[in-house]
């Protein structure tokens, strides 16, 4: 257990290291301390912090660098994480609350917003249901012998498949079939669609089978649709100034290693989870700080919001961004499904910033 004075030295050291990415000297800590303290007192505290593994120093006279343990103590000593500024929350509401956005577009916009807030890499998965149901079936006429089947799921996810038409079909016939299928299949799961005995013509029966097959594949898993933003911002951090580390990070992003690692850490509940360096279970993430949270409706429709940065990230800013965006995305999913939602703050994040 660190004394209050030693913990204060650690917190000042981390605050400075987050800003500068350079080892922090005892003289700088003494100068920045809110209470008058001598450099020798700070040096003694730093010696204790080094011995107990909270910081590392190349040699005794060198400045200090926080360890994973130091960052963990720093986080646990925070009394509370400040909320995003009101103006930032209004901007998020405007960007995500527009009527022309849904599902995939929400996730893309959320990733862009979060990377901008944190100046790090953000990953946001598209909302997915554990049991997808049809919201709408669309048939897009391409040629007399080819159409595009689009199945809109209730979680605002789109499934697409090209539909060859051996006998040729007119656009008006496709519209008529789409209307009948929406009447019969709207709100059903793939098992309900497959088991229904309906009076359908040959084209409609084929579309029914294809719809059921696509939904079964969607339910069985497969790669999660996601959006990633801010890789260039992460690569600008001093930790990635060496070309080898930058190339390794790009390769992990392209090969979905980062995504798989992040998803393996996602908590079940709507709580922010924080993993620092070696705390990450996935080896590829052990030189990063990872902050992530689920969004959506538990056991129904949801996804993951995540920030990946160096262990030297501004944790308070990243946590507040992830937490607020998770609440907003959960509200959007609830609105889409027509159910009520209350965030952990006890209020609707969207309605709190509506126009007056």
C-alpha positions as CSV (number, residue, x, y, z in Angstrom):
1,X,0.0,0.0,0.0
2,X,1.5,3.3,-1.1
3,X,1.5,6.3,1.2
4,X,-0.4,9.3,0.1
5,X,2.8,11.2,-0.6
6,X,4.3,8.4,-2.6
7,X,1.1,7.9,-4.5
8,X,1.0,11.6,-5.3
9,X,4.5,11.3,-6.8
10,X,3.4,8.4,-8.9
11,X,0.3,10.2,-10.2
12,X,2.3,13.3,-11.1
13,X,4.9,11.2,-12.9
14,X,2.2,9.4,-14.9
15,X,0.4,12.7,-15.8
16,X,3.7,14.0,-17.2
17,X,4.7,10.8,-19.0
18,X,1.3,10.7,-20.7
19,X,1.9,14.2,-22.1
20,X,5.6,13.9,-23.0
21,X,6.4,10.2,-23.5
22,X,9.8,10.9,-21.9
23,X,11.2,9.7,-18.5
24,X,10.1,12.1,-15.8
25,X,12.8,13.5,-13.5
26,X,12.4,14.1,-9.7
27,X,13.1,17.8,-10.2
28,X,10.1,18.1,-12.5
29,X,7.8,16.2,-10.1
30,X,8.9,18.5,-7.2
31,X,8.2,21.5,-9.3
32,X,4.7,20.3,-10.4
33,X,3.6,19.1,-6.9
34,X,0.6,20.9,-5.5
35,X,2.4,21.0,-2.1
36,X,5.9,22.0,-1.4
37,X,8.2,19.0,-1.5
38,X,12.0,18.7,-2.0
39,X,13.7,16.8,-4.8
40,X,15.3,14.5,-2.2
41,X,11.9,13.5,-0.9
42,X,10.7,12.8,-4.5
43,X,13.9,10.8,-5.2
44,X,13.2,8.6,-2.1
45,X,9.6,8.1,-3.3
46,X,10.8,7.2,-6.7
47,X,13.3,4.7,-5.3
48,X,10.4,3.0,-3.4
49,X,8.2,3.0,-6.5
50,X,11.1,1.4,-8.5
51,X,11.7,-1.3,-5.9
52,X,8.0,-2.1,-5.7
53,X,7.6,-2.3,-9.5
54,X,5.4,0.8,-10.1
55,X,8.0,2.5,-12.3
56,X,11.2,1.6,-14.1
57,X,14.4,3.6,-14.5
58,X,17.4,2.7,-16.8
59,X,19.7,3.8,-13.9
60,X,19.4,5.4,-10.5
61,X,19.8,9.0,-11.7
62,X,17.4,8.6,-14.7
63,X,13.8,9.7,-14.8
64,X,11.0,7.3,-14.2
65,X,8.7,5.5,-16.6
66,X,5.4,4.0,-15.4
67,X,4.9,0.2,-15.5
68,X,1.7,-1.6,-16.0
69,X,1.3,-1.8,-12.2
70,X,1.9,1.9,-11.9
71,X,-0.9,2.7,-14.5
72,X,-3.2,0.2,-12.7
73,X,-2.7,2.0,-9.4
74,X,-3.2,5.4,-11.1
75,X,-6.5,4.2,-12.5
76,X,-7.7,2.7,-9.2
77,X,-6.8,5.9,-7.4
78,X,-9.1,8.0,-9.6
79,X,-12.1,9.2,-7.5
80,X,-14.2,9.5,-10.6
81,X,-13.8,9.8,-14.4
82,X,-15.0,13.2,-15.6
83,X,-17.8,13.3,-18.2
84,X,-17.1,14.5,-21.7
85,X,-17.7,18.2,-22.0
86,X,-21.3,19.2,-22.8
87,X,-20.3,20.6,-26.2
88,X,-18.7,17.3,-27.1
89,X,-21.7,15.4,-26.1
90,X,-24.0,17.6,-28.2
91,X,-21.7,17.0,-31.2
92,X,-21.9,13.3,-30.7
93,X,-25.7,13.5,-30.4
94,X,-25.9,15.5,-33.7
95,X,-23.5,13.1,-35.5
96,X,-25.2,9.8,-34.4
97,X,-28.8,10.9,-33.8
98,X,-29.5,11.7,-37.5
99,X,-32.5,9.8,-38.9
100,X,-30.5,8.8,-42.0
101,X,-28.0,6.7,-40.0
102,X,-28.6,3.2,-38.8
103,X,-26.7,0.0,-37.9
104,X,-23.6,-0.1,-40.0
105,X,-23.5,3.7,-40.4
106,X,-23.8,4.2,-36.7
107,X,-20.8,2.0,-36.1
108,X,-18.7,3.7,-38.7
109,X,-19.5,7.2,-37.3
110,X,-19.0,6.0,-33.8
111,X,-15.5,4.8,-34.6
112,X,-14.6,8.1,-36.3
113,X,-15.8,10.1,-33.3
114,X,-14.0,7.9,-30.8
115,X,-10.7,8.0,-32.6
116,X,-11.0,11.8,-32.8
117,X,-11.6,12.1,-29.0
118,X,-8.7,9.9,-28.0
119,X,-6.2,10.3,-30.9
120,X,-5.9,6.5,-30.9
121,X,-7.2,3.5,-32.7
122,X,-10.9,2.8,-32.3
123,X,-12.8,-0.4,-33.2
124,X,-16.6,-0.6,-33.2
125,X,-18.5,-3.7,-34.2
126,X,-21.8,-3.5,-36.1
127,X,-24.8,-4.4,-33.8
128,X,-25.7,-8.1,-34.0
129,X,-28.5,-10.1,-32.7
130,X,-28.2,-13.6,-31.1
131,X,-31.4,-14.5,-33.0
132,X,-31.8,-12.4,-36.1
133,X,-35.3,-11.6,-37.4
134,X,-36.5,-10.1,-40.6
135,X,-37.4,-6.4,-40.7
136,X,-37.8,-6.1,-44.5
137,X,-37.1,-8.0,-47.7
138,X,-36.1,-5.9,-50.7
139,X,-35.7,-7.1,-54.3
140,X,-33.6,-4.8,-56.5
141,X,-34.1,-5.3,-60.3
142,X,-30.7,-5.3,-62.1
143,X,-31.5,-7.0,-65.4
144,X,-34.3,-9.2,-66.6
145,X,-32.2,-12.2,-65.5
146,X,-30.6,-10.8,-62.4
147,X,-31.8,-9.3,-59.1
148,X,-30.3,-8.4,-55.8
149,X,-31.9,-9.8,-52.7
150,X,-31.5,-7.6,-49.6
151,X,-32.7,-8.8,-46.2
152,X,-32.8,-6.1,-43.6
153,X,-32.6,-7.5,-40.1
154,X,-34.3,-6.0,-37.1
155,X,-30.8,-5.1,-35.7
156,X,-30.3,-2.9,-38.8
157,X,-27.9,-5.3,-40.4
158,X,-28.1,-6.0,-44.1
159,X,-27.7,-9.4,-45.8
160,X,-27.2,-9.4,-49.6
161,X,-27.2,-12.1,-52.3
162,X,-27.3,-11.9,-56.1
163,X,-30.3,-13.8,-57.4
164,X,-30.0,-15.2,-61.0
165,X,-33.3,-15.4,-62.8
166,X,-33.3,-18.2,-65.3
167,X,-36.7,-17.4,-66.7
168,X,-36.5,-13.7,-66.6
169,X,-38.6,-11.5,-64.4
170,X,-40.0,-7.9,-64.8
171,X,-39.3,-5.3,-62.2
172,X,-43.1,-5.0,-61.2
173,X,-43.2,-8.8,-60.5
174,X,-40.2,-8.4,-58.2
175,X,-42.0,-5.6,-56.3
176,X,-45.1,-7.7,-56.0
177,X,-43.2,-10.7,-54.6
178,X,-41.3,-8.5,-52.2
179,X,-44.5,-7.1,-50.9
180,X,-46.0,-10.6,-50.3
181,X,-42.9,-11.9,-48.6
182,X,-42.7,-8.9,-46.3
183,X,-46.3,-9.6,-45.3
184,X,-45.6,-13.3,-44.6
185,X,-42.1,-13.2,-43.2
186,X,-41.7,-9.9,-41.4
187,X,-40.6,-10.4,-37.8
188,X,-39.7,-14.1,-38.2
189,X,-36.4,-15.9,-37.4
190,X,-34.8,-18.3,-39.9
191,X,-36.2,-21.4,-38.3
192,X,-39.7,-19.9,-38.4
193,X,-39.3,-19.0,-42.1
194,X,-38.0,-22.4,-42.9
195,X,-40.9,-24.2,-41.1
196,X,-43.8,-22.0,-42.5
197,X,-46.1,-23.6,-45.1
198,X,-47.0,-20.7,-47.3
199,X,-48.7,-20.6,-50.7
200,X,-45.8,-19.0,-52.7
201,X,-44.9,-19.1,-56.4
202,X,-41.6,-20.6,-57.5
203,X,-39.7,-17.3,-57.3
204,X,-41.1,-16.5,-53.9
205,X,-40.3,-20.0,-52.6
206,X,-36.7,-19.6,-53.8
207,X,-36.4,-16.2,-52.1
208,X,-37.9,-17.7,-48.9
209,X,-35.2,-20.5,-48.9
210,X,-32.4,-18.1,-49.7
211,X,-33.5,-15.7,-46.9
212,X,-33.6,-18.5,-44.4
213,X,-30.2,-19.7,-45.5
214,X,-28.6,-16.3,-45.2
215,X,-30.1,-15.7,-41.8
216,X,-28.9,-19.1,-40.5
217,X,-25.4,-18.2,-41.6
218,X,-25.7,-14.8,-39.9
219,X,-26.8,-16.4,-36.7
220,X,-24.1,-19.1,-36.7
221,X,-21.4,-16.4,-36.3
222,X,-18.6,-15.8,-38.8
223,X,-16.5,-12.7,-39.0
224,X,-18.1,-9.7,-37.2
225,X,-18.7,-6.7,-39.3
226,X,-16.8,-3.8,-37.8
227,X,-15.3,-0.4,-38.4
228,X,-11.8,0.7,-37.5
229,X,-10.6,4.3,-37.4
230,X,-7.5,6.2,-36.2
231,X,-4.7,3.9,-37.2
232,X,-2.8,6.8,-38.6
233,X,-3.3,8.6,-35.2
234,X,-1.9,5.7,-33.3
235,X,1.0,5.4,-35.7
236,X,1.9,9.0,-34.9
237,X,2.5,8.2,-31.3
238,X,6.2,8.2,-30.2
239,X,5.9,4.5,-29.3
240,X,5.6,3.6,-33.0
241,X,8.3,5.8,-34.4
242,X,10.4,2.7,-35.2
243,X,9.4,1.3,-38.6
244,X,9.3,-2.3,-37.3
245,X,6.7,-1.6,-34.6
246,X,4.6,0.5,-37.1
247,X,4.7,-2.4,-39.7
248,X,3.8,-4.9,-37.0
249,X,0.8,-2.8,-36.0
250,X,-0.4,-2.4,-39.5
251,X,-0.1,-6.2,-40.2
252,X,-2.1,-7.0,-37.0
253,X,-4.9,-4.6,-38.2
254,X,-5.0,-6.1,-41.7
255,X,-5.0,-9.7,-40.5
256,X,-7.8,-9.1,-37.9
257,X,-5.5,-10.0,-35.1
258,X,-6.3,-6.8,-33.2
259,X,-10.1,-7.4,-33.7
260,X,-9.9,-11.0,-32.4
261,X,-7.8,-9.9,-29.5
262,X,-10.2,-7.1,-28.6
263,X,-13.3,-9.3,-28.8
264,X,-11.7,-11.9,-26.6
265,X,-11.5,-9.2,-23.8
266,X,-15.1,-7.8,-24.2
267,X,-17.0,-8.0,-20.9
268,X,-20.5,-9.5,-20.7
269,X,-22.0,-6.6,-18.8
270,X,-22.4,-2.9,-19.9
271,X,-19.3,-1.9,-17.9
272,X,-16.1,-0.4,-19.1
273,X,-13.2,-2.9,-19.0
274,X,-9.6,-1.7,-19.0
275,X,-6.6,-3.8,-19.8
276,X,-3.0,-2.5,-19.5
277,X,-0.1,-4.1,-21.3
278,X,0.5,-7.5,-19.8
279,X,-3.0,-7.7,-18.4
280,X,-4.3,-8.4,-21.9
281,X,-4.9,-12.1,-22.4
282,X,-4.1,-11.9,-26.2
283,X,-0.4,-11.8,-26.8
284,X,-0.7,-9.3,-29.6
285,X,-2.2,-6.7,-27.3
286,X,0.4,-6.9,-24.5
287,X,2.1,-3.7,-25.5
288,X,-1.1,-1.7,-25.6
289,X,-3.7,-0.2,-23.4
290,X,-7.2,-1.4,-24.3
291,X,-10.5,0.2,-23.1
292,X,-13.7,-1.4,-24.2
293,X,-17.4,-1.7,-23.5
294,X,-20.4,-3.6,-24.8
295,X,-23.4,-1.6,-26.1
296,X,-27.0,-2.5,-26.9
297,X,-29.5,-4.6,-25.1
298,X,-28.2,-7.6,-23.1
299,X,-29.0,-11.0,-24.6
300,X,-30.6,-9.4,-27.6
301,X,-28.8,-7.0,-29.9
302,X,-25.4,-5.4,-29.3
303,X,-21.8,-4.9,-30.2
304,X,-18.4,-3.7,-28.8
305,X,-16.8,-0.3,-28.6
306,X,-13.1,-0.2,-28.1
307,X,-10.0,2.1,-27.9
308,X,-6.5,0.7,-28.5
309,X,-3.5,2.9,-27.7
310,X,-0.1,2.8,-26.1
311,X,-0.1,2.1,-22.4
312,X,0.7,5.8,-22.1
313,X,-2.7,6.9,-23.2
314,X,-5.0,9.4,-21.5
315,X,-7.1,6.9,-19.7
316,X,-9.6,9.3,-18.2
317,X,-10.4,10.8,-21.6
318,X,-10.6,7.4,-23.3
319,X,-12.9,6.0,-20.6
320,X,-15.3,8.9,-20.7
321,X,-15.5,8.6,-24.5
322,X,-16.1,4.9,-24.5
323,X,-18.6,5.1,-21.7
324,X,-20.7,7.9,-23.3
325,X,-20.6,6.5,-26.8
326,X,-21.7,3.1,-25.4
327,X,-24.7,4.8,-23.8
328,X,-25.6,6.6,-27.1
329,X,-25.3,3.5,-29.2
330,X,-27.4,1.5,-26.7
331,X,-30.1,4.2,-26.9
332,X,-30.0,4.1,-30.7
333,X,-30.4,0.3,-30.7
334,X,-33.3,0.5,-28.3
335,X,-35.0,3.2,-30.4
336,X,-34.6,1.0,-33.5
337,X,-36.2,-1.9,-31.7
338,X,-38.9,0.2,-30.2
339,X,-38.0,-0.6,-26.5
340,X,-37.1,1.7,-23.6
341,X,-33.5,2.1,-22.5
342,X,-31.9,3.8,-19.5
343,X,-28.2,4.2,-19.3
344,X,-26.1,3.7,-16.1
345,X,-26.4,7.4,-15.5
346,X,-30.1,7.0,-15.2
347,X,-31.0,9.0,-18.2
348,X,-31.3,8.7,-22.0
349,X,-28.1,10.1,-23.5
350,X,-29.8,11.0,-26.7
351,X,-32.9,12.8,-25.3
352,X,-30.6,14.7,-22.9
353,X,-29.2,16.6,-25.8
354,X,-32.2,17.0,-28.0
355,X,-33.1,20.3,-29.4
356,X,-35.2,22.5,-27.1
